[in-house]
Amino acid sequence: MTKRNRLGYIIGLAALMVTAMPIMALAGDDTPAVYATIWSILPPLIAIGLALITKEVYSSLFLGVLAGAILYAGPSLSGVLDQLLVNGIIASLSDSYNMGIIVFLVVLGMLVAMMNKSGGSKAFGRWAATKVKSRKAAQLSTIGLGCLIFVDDYFNCLTVGSVMKPLTDRFNISRAKLAYLIDSTAAPICIIAPISSWAAAVSGFVEGQNGFTVFIKAIPYNFYALLTIAMMILLVSMELDYSKMAKYEMNAIQNGDLFTTGEAINPVSEDEGHQDGIVADLLIPVFVLIVCCILGMIYSGGFFSGENFINAFANCDASVGLALGSTVSLVITVIYYVCRRTIKFTECMECVPEGLRQMASPILVLTLAWSLKAMVDGLGLADFVAAMVSHFGNGFLAMIPAILFLIGCGLGIASGTSWGTFGILIPIALAITESQPELMIPVISACMAGGVCGDHCSPISDTTIMAGAGAGCNHVSHVETQLPYALTVMSVSTVSFIIAGFMKSPWIALLVGFVLLFAVLNVIKRKKTANA
């Protein structure tokens, strides 16, 4: 164990001791004594801090979950174990929505293994190399594909990763950079796409209004999402990388090391797969997957029972839809490969345990992240934030979009969920702006943007976890390389929300945001060039 890791675990144990101190005297029977207090933030802080210090995500998340169980149950050992296992890990795994996502992950792992076995991934890499001639074009292609797959962020992360890895590997683009591009075209695209599972979720949180109309009006105010897309394009066009990402990219370019950590996560081998594979062996299964998942989502929303397309998306269960769609596409893909004699049926079945093995790591991280969310829910983090926001007065209503954006960022980082952040903050935002309805759209947009930003920054976010899995990137590597970029956009977005609060219009604020982001990146590039 390195000195850095040893120090991290010492800090973690000290944090656990501090966690237990107020509980020994104050724990109650029905609700924890620290319910809806600042102590509810401690478990995610422990998990996030340790993950960044030690670079080891499993133990860091577990200690965060354990801290939450101690805060909830106090000095009762049986209570701690019950909260940790029964209400935490077991409850997370028995939740039907979570299990649907796990099924989707496992089936997608099987599909990716089959595509590699068929030689389709390698054939696509060879074909793309004849069309895409540079690292810049490969990255822009990844962004373009990510923007096209806007139906659901989970689906986006894993599909874009499986399709683009052969191409980005060929141009020595680090897996950390690929993970950033995937993550930045997942939630930020879904939150501005009217036909997506995210639009459906946000529409459901807006009570007393036409949720879909509100969502459409909020798109120009969603500065974080729009500026994140601009950030990606500017970084690629300017051939600029900074902070940790610069190290990963330089190592990939100069040494051909796509991982830098020395830990290869499901790499695509040049010798893997049949030599006679064709591009269609990759594209047809991906196309079938997209169609089946869309059909599965609208099926779960009642489309085939008489609902119109928009309402079906608004009422869909993404977990059920993705599980159904991926399972059907798996069956169709096996039939396609066997009929084309690309790979034998027995080889398809060999990919079943292989797909599960490939997804074991993200499933474990997701389970611990879901358990950590259960801990902070039990400690009343949502009520703590609601009480804090309710103290806002009417004297500085123009600043509320920026304030709610930053609170949403913090809540998203601590809880690891965008949708949970929407559910907490949007009802509060509607109540705050009752006296000034012209601020309703900017304020709701700020809640949405803050949730996406927090989700983008958080090591315990399921989207962040799956973006790393889709890219085959070490989870902590993805977090530490993406964080400086996300914080840059967050800072610029805060300025845009301040302007929007006073101007009551998104366009000037958005223009200022674009100009400011371009200026910041130019300053960074000049400093980097001067220090080279």
Secondary structure as GFF3:
##gff-version 3
##sequence-region A 1 532
A	DSSP	alpha_helix	3	26	.	.	.	ID=ss1
A	DSSP	three_ten_helix	38	41	.	.	.	ID=ss2
A	DSSP	alpha_helix	42	54	.	.	.	ID=ss3
A	DSSP	alpha_helix	57	73	.	.	.	ID=ss4
A	DSSP	alpha_helix	77	81	.	.	.	ID=ss5
A	DSSP	pi_helix	82	90	.	.	.	ID=ss6
A	DSSP	alpha_helix	91	94	.	.	.	ID=ss7
A	DSSP	alpha_helix	96	118	.	.	.	ID=ss8
A	DSSP	alpha_helix	120	131	.	.	.	ID=ss9
A	DSSP	alpha_helix	135	148	.	.	.	ID=ss10
A	DSSP	alpha_helix	153	170	.	.	.	ID=ss11
A	DSSP	alpha_helix	175	184	.	.	.	ID=ss12
A	DSSP	alpha_helix	187	190	.	.	.	ID=ss13
A	DSSP	alpha_helix	197	205	.	.	.	ID=ss14
A	DSSP	alpha_helix	211	218	.	.	.	ID=ss15
A	DSSP	three_ten_helix	219	221	.	.	.	ID=ss16
A	DSSP	alpha_helix	223	237	.	.	.	ID=ss17
A	DSSP	alpha_helix	244	255	.	.	.	ID=ss18
A	DSSP	alpha_helix	280	300	.	.	.	ID=ss19
A	DSSP	three_ten_helix	303	305	.	.	.	ID=ss20
A	DSSP	alpha_helix	309	314	.	.	.	ID=ss21
A	DSSP	alpha_helix	318	340	.	.	.	ID=ss22
A	DSSP	alpha_helix	345	378	.	.	.	ID=ss23
A	DSSP	alpha_helix	381	389	.	.	.	ID=ss24
A	DSSP	three_ten_helix	394	399	.	.	.	ID=ss25
A	DSSP	alpha_helix	400	415	.	.	.	ID=ss26
A	DSSP	alpha_helix	418	432	.	.	.	ID=ss27
A	DSSP	three_ten_helix	437	439	.	.	.	ID=ss28
A	DSSP	alpha_helix	440	457	.	.	.	ID=ss29
A	DSSP	alpha_helix	462	471	.	.	.	ID=ss30
A	DSSP	alpha_helix	475	503	.	.	.	ID=ss31
A	DSSP	alpha_helix	506	531	.	.	.	ID=ss32
###
